Structures are given as structure tokens and as C-alpha cells.
Amino acid sequence: MDYHERMKQYYDRLAPEYDRSGASREEAVEDLPGLLHAISLLPPVRVLDVACGTGSLTPHLGAEVTGLDQSEAMLEVARGRAPRADFVRGDALQMPFADRSFDRVFSSCFYGLLPLPDRGRFLAEARRVADELVLVEPTPEWEPDGRAEVWEERSLSDSSRYDIYRRYFTAEALAGELDGRILFAGRWVVMAAVGG
């Protein structure tokens, strides 16, 4: 099974326990007010929330939001959390939308899960479907050894284990990789944008 299929399987199985798992670390809560404020300053436009997961940030993205995720199990949770949004099951590397279908692509804690070649593919797809890309990513504070790039072993309550690639970004590193601008720089998460 290739990496992308393993990731899909992992997130399908993680969905019921995602919001109480290590995927949403307690420490990161200190950055949440600042992050939500930075999101609220974004102009209201048509937004595609890529890899929306359980939709924890989807309700904060505006009135015209579509969530995209490859995991139907994650989307089921998101639909309950953000009933006004539309949700579509699909691949972030081959988005099922026409060119310029949205004004902004927003994605949280997804970009850093992609190995470098896939990050380039994702950026190309995001630029195809929208004029602006906004990314929220965890900082190296999440990694106990402070490393920027790691393979993490993650365990689920059913005892299954998955090796997940993760790239952690400082605000400067994320903005630099995007050739973009920093919108929020917290201790635990950063937000950067390009275009728009």
C-alpha cells in the first residue's frame, strides 16, 4: 500500500477519536484566540477548506465555505460541526473543481504532512482553483526534539500503528517556502498566505 493510501486509511480510522487525540494538542489551545482573530481578519470570500478533517476551523472561515477531505469518516464529523458548509470527498492533489472555483484555498495542518514533491503538486492545484492560499501549520514546538522534519509513529485506540511524515514550520520557513507573507506566528501554530 502506498503512502497516500496508508494516510487515507489512518485518517478514516482516526476520525472518531481525532478531536480527543494528540492531533489536537492541549498546548496549542494557547494560540487559538490569536489564530481565530487572524482568520477573522481575512476578507470574506468563497473558501475551499482543503483537508478539512473534522471541520474544527471550517465554521470560522466565512459564509461561503466548501470542505474537502479524502476521508468520508472525517467529513461525517465535519458536517455536524459546520452544517452551513458544503462538503466534498476528494483528493487534495487532484481537486474535483474547475479552475478558479474559489477565491481562497485554506488548509490547516495538512501541508506539512506532504513529502516535498507532493507539496509542489498541492501548491499547483491550490493555485489552479483559487487566487489565494492560506496555510496553518504546527511549529517545531510540537516535536519533542525540535526537529523540522520527522517520521512519527502514531497509534490508534485499536492498537494499529502508522508512520506519518511531518514537516514542522517556523513562520519564516513557511512564508519562505510559499514565497508568501506571515499572517500569524504563535508558539504552536503559524499561518502564512500567498496570492490574494
C-alpha positions in Angstrom: 0.0 0.0 0.0 1.5 3.4 -1.0 1.9 6.3 1.4 -1.3 8.1 0.3 -3.4 5.0 0.7 -2.0 4.5 4.2 -2.7 8.1 5.1 -6.3 7.8 3.9 -6.7 4.6 6.0 -5.2 6.2 9.0 -7.5 9.3 8.9 -10.6 7.1 8.2 -9.8 5.1 11.3 -8.7 8.2 13.4 -11.9 10.2 12.7 -14.0 9.1 15.7 -11.1 9.9 18.1 -9.4 12.7 16.3 -10.7 15.6 18.4 -9.5 13.9 21.6 -6.3 12.6 20.2 -2.8 14.0 20.2 -3.7 15.5 16.8 -5.2 18.5 18.7 -2.6 19.1 21.4 -3.8 20.9 24.5 -0.7 23.2 24.4 -1.9 24.6 21.0 -5.0 26.0 22.7 -2.9 29.0 23.8 -2.6 30.0 20.2 -6.2 29.5 19.3 -7.5 33.0 20.2 -4.8 34.7 18.1 -5.2 32.3 15.2 -9.0 32.8 15.2 -8.5 36.5 15.3 -6.1 36.3 12.3 -8.6 34.2 10.4 -11.4 36.7 11.2 -9.3 39.5 9.5 -9.3 37.6 6.2 -11.8 39.2 3.7 -15.0 37.2 3.3 -14.7 35.2 0.0 -15.6 31.8 -1.4 -13.3 29.4 0.6 -12.2 25.9 -0.1 -11.1 24.3 3.2 -8.7 21.6 2.0 -8.1 18.5 4.2 -10.8 20.0 6.5 -10.8 16.9 8.7 -13.4 17.1 11.4 -14.1 20.7 10.5 -12.7 22.3 13.6 -11.8 25.6 11.8 -14.4 25.3 9.0 -17.1 27.4 10.8 -14.6 30.2 11.3 -13.8 30.6 7.6 -16.9 32.6 6.5 -20.3 32.1 5.0 -19.3 30.5 1.6 -17.2 27.5 2.6 -16.7 24.1 1.0 -14.8 21.5 2.9 -12.7 18.9 1.0 -11.2 15.8 2.6 -10.3 12.3 1.3 -11.8 10.7 4.4 -15.6 10.2 4.4 -15.4 9.4 8.2 -13.8 12.8 8.8 -16.4 14.6 6.6 -19.2 13.0 8.6 -17.9 14.7 11.8 -17.3 18.0 9.9 -20.9 18.0 8.6 -22.2 18.0 12.1 -19.8 20.8 13.2 -20.4 23.1 10.2 -23.9 22.4 8.9 -23.9 25.6 6.7 -20.8 24.5 4.7 -20.8 22.1 1.7 -18.5 19.1 1.9 -16.9 17.1 -0.9 -14.9 13.9 -0.6 -11.8 14.2 -2.8 -8.1 14.3 -3.3 -6.2 17.5 -2.5 -3.6 16.6 -5.2 -6.3 16.3 -7.8 -9.1 18.6 -6.6 -12.6 17.9 -8.2 -13.2 21.6 -9.0 -12.9 23.8 -12.1 -10.2 26.4 -12.4 -10.9 29.5 -10.2 -13.8 27.9 -8.5 -12.8 29.6 -5.2 -11.2 32.9 -4.1 -9.2 31.2 -1.3 -7.9 27.8 -0.5 -7.4 27.4 3.2 -5.7 24.4 4.8 -4.7 23.6 8.4 -2.2 21.0 9.5 -2.1 19.3 6.1 0.7 20.9 4.0 3.4 19.6 6.4 2.1 16.0 6.0 3.1 16.1 2.4 6.6 15.0 1.3 8.3 17.7 -0.7 7.3 16.5 -4.3 3.6 16.3 -3.1 3.8 19.8 -1.6 4.6 21.1 -5.1 1.7 19.2 -6.6 -0.6 20.6 -3.9 0.6 24.2 -4.4 -0.1 23.8 -8.2 -3.6 22.5 -7.5 -4.3 25.3 -5.0 -3.2 27.9 -7.5 -5.4 26.4 -10.1 -8.6 26.5 -8.1 -8.1 29.8 -6.2 -6.2 33.1 -6.3 -5.1 32.9 -2.7 -3.7 30.2 -0.5 -3.7 30.4 3.3 -1.9 27.6 5.3 -1.9 27.0 9.1 0.9 24.6 10.2 2.3 23.4 13.5 5.7 24.7 14.6 8.7 22.7 15.7 7.4 23.2 19.3 5.2 20.2 18.7 8.2 17.9 18.0 9.9 16.9 21.3 13.4 17.2 19.8 12.6 20.4 17.9 13.3 18.8 14.6 11.7 20.3 11.5 11.2 17.0 9.6 10.3 13.7 11.1 8.6 10.4 10.6 6.2 9.9 13.6 4.7 6.6 14.7 1.1 7.2 15.6 -1.1 4.7 17.4 -4.9 4.4 17.4 -7.1 3.1 20.2 -7.5 -0.1 18.2 -3.7 -0.6 18.6 -3.0 -0.1 14.9 0.2 1.9 14.1 1.0 4.3 11.3 4.2 6.0 10.3 3.3 9.6 9.3 5.6 12.1 7.6 5.5 15.5 9.2 7.3 18.8 8.3 7.1 21.4 11.1 7.5 25.1 10.1 8.6 28.3 11.7 6.6 31.3 10.4 9.6 32.4 8.4 10.2 28.9 6.9 6.5 28.5 5.8 6.3 32.0 4.3 9.7 31.4 2.6 8.6 28.1 1.1 5.4 29.7 -0.2 7.2 32.9 -1.2 4.3 34.5 0.8 3.6 36.5 3.9 3.2 35.7 7.6 -0.4 36.3 8.9 0.0 34.8 12.4 3.0 33.5 14.3 2.2 31.7 17.5 4.3 29.4 19.6 2.5 26.3 18.4 1.0 27.2 15.0 1.8 29.6 12.2 -0.3 31.0 9.4 1.0 32.2 6.1 -0.5 33.2 2.8 0.4 33.6 -0.9 -1.6 35.4 -3.5 -4.9 37.3 -2.9 
